[in-house]
Amino acid sequence: MLVLALGAGIWALGWVMDIPRQRRLVVLAVLWVGVMLAHLVLPEGHGLRAALGGDAKVWAVFGGLAG
């Protein structure tokens, strides 16, 4: 839920600041890459990894559907 809230905040703030849609999508892609890296680098049971959803598979599927 943390990542989804961050993504929604990024999108809303970009909309308010009149940032072009393409740039907002790039920032969301960078957020997704950061989440994937955190899942792949941090050990099982790490607090940040748990806060990000606990499993990289879900985010990989999400990225595949978005791409």
Phi, psi and omega per residue, in radians:
M1 nan -0.545 -3.140
L2 -1.048 -0.793 -3.102
V3 -1.194 -0.675 3.115
L4 -1.138 -0.672 3.088
A5 -1.153 -0.723 3.079
L6 -1.084 -0.752 3.126
G7 -1.102 -0.751 3.111
A8 -1.133 -0.685 3.105
G9 -1.138 -0.721 3.097
I10 -1.082 -0.782 -3.118
W11 -1.131 -0.800 -3.113
A12 -1.147 -0.767 3.130
L13 -1.125 -0.687 3.079
G14 -1.124 -0.649 3.109
W15 -1.162 -0.768 3.131
V16 -1.107 -0.680 -3.118
M17 -1.471 0.047 3.112
D18 1.059 0.704 3.058
I19 -1.361 2.387 3.133
P20 -1.020 2.585 -3.087
R21 -0.980 -0.720 -3.119
Q22 -1.049 -0.734 3.142
R23 -1.180 -0.655 3.092
R24 -1.126 -0.663 3.101
L25 -1.151 -0.648 3.098
V26 -1.118 -0.742 3.125
V27 -1.132 -0.675 3.080
L28 -1.145 -0.637 3.089
A29 -1.145 -0.670 3.091
V30 -1.138 -0.686 3.066
L31 -1.057 -0.769 3.135
W32 -1.099 -0.745 3.108
V33 -1.086 -0.705 3.095
G34 -1.083 -0.710 3.111
V35 -1.142 -0.768 3.136
M36 -1.108 -0.755 3.109
L37 -1.090 -0.715 3.113
A38 -1.057 -0.721 3.126
H39 -1.189 -0.610 -3.087
L40 -1.441 -0.470 -3.053
V41 -1.657 -0.704 -3.075
L42 -1.333 2.590 -3.139
P43 -1.276 2.797 3.074
E44 -0.978 2.429 3.089
G45 1.489 -0.031 3.111
H46 -1.146 2.493 -3.069
G47 -1.069 -0.744 3.138
L48 -1.149 -0.698 3.127
R49 -1.112 -0.684 3.085
A50 -1.159 -0.663 3.131
A51 -1.186 -0.442 -3.134
L52 -1.558 0.044 3.081
G53 2.129 -0.265 3.034
G54 1.455 -0.344 -3.070
D55 -2.514 2.309 -3.128
A56 -1.304 -0.378 -3.095
K57 -1.052 -0.720 -3.129
V58 -1.091 -0.756 -3.129
W59 -1.249 -0.548 3.083
A60 -1.152 -0.732 3.092
V61 -1.141 -0.735 3.110
F62 -1.042 -0.774 3.105
G63 -1.133 -0.643 3.102
G64 -1.164 -0.671 3.114
L65 -1.232 -0.631 -3.130
A66 -1.284 -0.538 -3.078
G67 -1.488 nan nan
